[in-house]
Amino acid sequence: MYTKEHLINDLKRLGINKFGTLKVHSSFKSIGNVEGGPETVLDSLSEYMADGLLVLPTHTWAYINQGNPDYHVDNSESNVGILTELFRHRESVVRSLHPTHSVAALGKDAEEFIKNAHKHDTPCARTSPYGKLLDRHAQIMLLGVDLTKNTFIHGIEEWVDIPGRVTDTHEQLYSIDSDGTKHSVPSRRHFGKTWSDHFWKVDDYLLKLGAMHIGKFGDADVRICDTVKMTEIITLMLEIDPLLFEDIEPLTEEFSKEFEVRWNERKN
């Protein structure tokens, strides 16, 4: 059975910058038997990142839509796992007002980090919390999940304007803050194919080029991603092939050769 101390030691071994910014995508069940359950997991993350900023997604895209347009920052449940739902209720945690892709944050500059998230009409705009992860040279912890759950990659696609990722038209949604103020948030949404199902295609490159490393947290396999290096690599890949994540086909030899040439040119 894993204790809080075990899990904190795992975080140390994973090389997470305790003074930086850490965003966690998670599967609680993958961790194994934890003394105290999910609250102990959150305790370990919160204590380790006490001098930094801890961020968890609290998305509501599964049920906030045109037919159910009101997102309540205090009451709308997260649809991305038990750790995220429990985290948003914790003392001193603040939650952003984006109606479908909110995040919850605890620690250094948390209020500033989530500020004005509802003023963007796409899920992962460059000046949203997702773009701020890049500005802060954040790390992303994929705890028991793989790259297909890494929302940050959707952000990279938005920033380089890959076609067909968000709707051309807006859906009228609303964000309701803690004092009852209702904010109009016309929103362009992710749509169509599940592009993220194909994010695994860049796994080997991120590992090889030092943008990601793998370790353990309890029983869970964990990927730790460097947002700056990951953005640089995937941006170049999308320059070569904007349709990179359109299908399940592995990267071709031709693509790999072109990437290697361009990557070396940038590094020399």
C-alpha positions in Angstrom: 0.0 0.0 0.0 1.3 3.4 -1.0 1.5 6.2 1.6 1.8 10.0 1.0 5.5 9.7 1.7 6.0 7.0 -1.0 4.2 9.2 -3.5 6.2 12.3 -2.7 9.4 10.3 -3.1 8.1 9.1 -6.5 7.6 12.8 -7.5 11.2 13.5 -6.6 12.4 10.6 -8.7 10.4 11.8 -11.6 12.4 15.0 -11.7 9.5 17.4 -11.3 10.5 21.0 -10.6 8.8 21.7 -7.3 9.2 25.5 -7.8 7.7 25.5 -11.3 4.3 24.7 -12.8 2.9 21.2 -13.1 -0.2 20.2 -14.9 -1.5 16.7 -14.1 -3.8 14.5 -16.3 -4.6 11.4 -14.3 -6.1 8.0 -13.8 -6.5 7.3 -10.1 -7.1 3.6 -10.6 -3.7 3.2 -12.3 -1.8 4.2 -9.1 -2.8 1.1 -7.2 -3.6 0.7 -3.5 -3.1 4.1 -1.8 -3.6 4.6 2.0 -6.3 7.3 2.3 -7.3 7.0 -1.4 -7.5 9.9 -3.9 -7.2 12.5 -1.2 -3.7 11.2 -0.3 -2.7 11.5 -3.9 -3.8 15.1 -4.0 -2.0 15.7 -0.7 1.2 14.4 -2.1 0.9 16.6 -5.2 -0.1 19.6 -3.3 2.7 19.3 -0.7 5.4 18.6 -3.3 4.3 21.7 -5.3 3.7 23.9 -2.3 6.3 26.5 -3.6 5.1 26.2 -7.2 1.8 26.0 -9.1 -0.3 22.8 -9.4 -2.9 22.6 -12.2 -5.5 20.0 -13.0 -8.0 20.0 -15.8 -11.7 20.3 -14.7 -13.2 20.0 -18.1 -17.0 20.0 -18.7 -17.0 19.5 -22.5 -18.9 16.2 -22.2 -22.1 17.9 -21.1 -21.9 21.7 -21.5 -23.2 22.5 -25.0 -25.8 24.4 -26.9 -28.6 22.4 -25.3 -27.1 22.8 -21.8 -25.2 26.0 -22.1 -24.7 27.1 -18.4 -21.3 26.4 -16.8 -21.3 27.1 -13.1 -17.7 27.5 -11.8 -18.7 26.2 -8.3 -21.1 23.5 -9.2 -20.4 22.0 -12.7 -18.6 18.7 -12.1 -15.4 17.8 -13.9 -15.8 15.0 -16.5 -12.1 14.0 -16.5 -11.7 11.9 -13.4 -12.1 11.7 -9.7 -8.8 13.5 -8.8 -9.9 16.5 -10.8 -13.3 16.7 -9.2 -12.0 16.4 -5.7 -9.2 18.9 -6.4 -11.5 21.7 -7.5 -13.2 21.6 -4.1 -10.0 21.9 -2.0 -9.2 24.9 0.1 -7.3 27.7 -1.8 -7.9 26.0 -5.2 -9.3 28.4 -7.9 -11.0 27.3 -11.0 -11.2 29.1 -14.4 -14.3 30.3 -16.1 -13.9 28.6 -19.5 -17.2 26.8 -20.0 -15.8 23.6 -21.6 -12.0 23.5 -20.8 -11.7 24.9 -17.3 -8.6 24.2 -15.1 -8.2 24.3 -11.4 -5.0 25.8 -9.9 -3.3 25.9 -6.5 -0.3 27.9 -5.5 1.9 30.5 -6.9 0.1 33.1 -9.1 -3.0 30.8 -9.3 -5.5 33.6 -9.7 -3.4 35.2 -12.5 -3.0 31.9 -14.2 -6.7 31.3 -14.6 -7.7 35.0 -15.2 -9.8 35.7 -18.2 -10.0 32.1 -19.5 -13.6 32.7 -20.5 -12.6 35.5 -22.8 -11.3 33.1 -25.4 -13.6 31.6 -28.0 -11.6 28.3 -28.4 -10.6 25.6 -25.9 -6.9 26.2 -25.9 -6.1 29.7 -27.1 -2.5 30.9 -27.0 -3.2 33.4 -24.2 -5.4 31.0 -22.3 -4.1 28.9 -19.4 -2.9 26.4 -22.0 -0.7 29.0 -23.6 0.4 30.1 -20.2 1.8 26.6 -19.5 4.2 27.2 -22.3 5.1 30.7 -21.1 5.8 29.3 -17.6 8.0 26.4 -19.1 5.6 24.1 -17.3 5.8 20.3 -17.0 2.9 18.1 -17.8 2.4 14.8 -15.9 0.5 12.1 -17.6 -0.3 9.9 -14.6 -1.4 6.5 -15.8 -2.6 8.0 -19.1 -0.7 8.5 -22.4 -0.3 11.3 -24.9 -3.9 10.9 -26.2 -5.0 12.6 -23.0 -2.6 15.5 -23.3 -4.9 18.5 -24.0 -1.8 20.7 -24.5 -1.2 19.2 -27.9 -4.6 20.5 -29.0 -3.3 23.8 -28.0 -0.2 23.5 -30.3 -2.6 22.6 -33.1 -4.6 25.7 -32.4 -1.6 28.0 -32.3 -0.3 26.9 -35.7 -3.8 27.0 -37.1 -4.3 23.4 -38.3 -7.5 23.4 -40.2 -10.6 21.4 -39.1 -9.8 21.3 -35.4 -12.4 23.7 -34.1 -15.8 24.7 -35.5 -16.0 27.8 -37.8 -19.1 28.9 -36.1 -19.8 29.8 -32.5 -22.0 28.0 -30.0 -23.6 30.3 -27.4 -22.4 29.2 -23.9 -22.4 30.9 -20.6 -20.1 30.9 -17.6 -21.5 31.7 -14.2 -19.0 32.8 -11.5 -19.2 32.5 -7.7 -21.2 35.7 -7.2 -23.8 34.7 -9.8 -22.5 36.9 -12.6 -23.4 35.4 -16.0 -20.8 35.8 -18.7 -21.6 35.3 -22.4 -19.0 33.0 -24.0 -19.6 32.4 -27.7 -17.4 29.3 -28.2 -15.8 27.5 -31.1 -15.4 23.8 -30.1 -13.3 20.8 -31.0 -15.3 18.7 -33.5 -15.1 15.9 -36.0 -12.7 13.1 -35.7 -10.9 12.4 -32.4 -7.5 13.7 -33.4 -6.1 13.1 -30.0 -6.5 9.3 -30.5 -3.4 9.7 -32.8 -1.2 11.8 -30.6 0.7 8.6 -29.8 2.5 9.0 -33.1 4.9 11.5 -31.7 5.7 9.4 -28.5 9.1 8.1 -29.7 10.3 11.5 -30.9 9.4 13.2 -27.7 11.4 10.6 -25.8 14.3 10.5 -28.1 14.7 14.3 -28.2 14.4 14.8 -24.5 10.9 16.4 -24.4 9.5 13.6 -22.3 10.7 10.9 -19.9 8.9 8.0 -18.3 8.8 6.9 -14.7 6.5 5.5 -12.0 4.0 7.0 -9.5 2.8 4.1 -7.4 1.9 1.4 -9.9 1.2 3.9 -12.6 3.3 4.5 -15.7 4.0 8.2 -15.9 5.1 10.5 -18.7 6.6 13.9 -17.8 6.5 16.3 -20.7 8.5 19.5 -21.1 6.1 22.0 -22.7 8.8 24.1 -24.4 10.6 21.2 -26.0 7.3 19.4 -26.9 6.0 22.6 -28.6 9.1 23.0 -30.6 9.1 19.4 -31.8 5.4 19.1 -32.6 5.3 22.5 -34.3 8.0 21.4 -36.7 6.2 18.1 -37.3 3.0 20.0 -38.2 4.9 22.3 -40.5 6.0 19.2 -42.4 2.6 17.5 -42.3 -0.4 19.6 -41.1 -2.5 16.4 -41.3 -0.1 14.5 -39.0 -2.8 13.4 -36.6 -5.6 12.7 -39.1 -5.1 9.0 -39.2 -3.5 6.0 -37.4 -0.8 5.4 -39.9 2.7 5.5 -38.4 5.2 8.2 -39.5 6.7 7.4 -42.9 10.4 7.1 -43.6 10.2 10.1 -45.8 8.6 12.2 -43.0 11.3 11.0 -40.6 14.1 12.0 -42.9 12.7 15.4 -43.6 12.1 16.0 -39.9 15.7 15.0 -39.1 17.1 17.4 -41.7 15.0 20.4 -40.5 15.6 19.6 -36.8 19.3 19.5 -37.3 19.2 22.8 -39.3 17.5 24.5 -36.4 19.9 23.1 -33.8 23.1 24.0 -35.8 
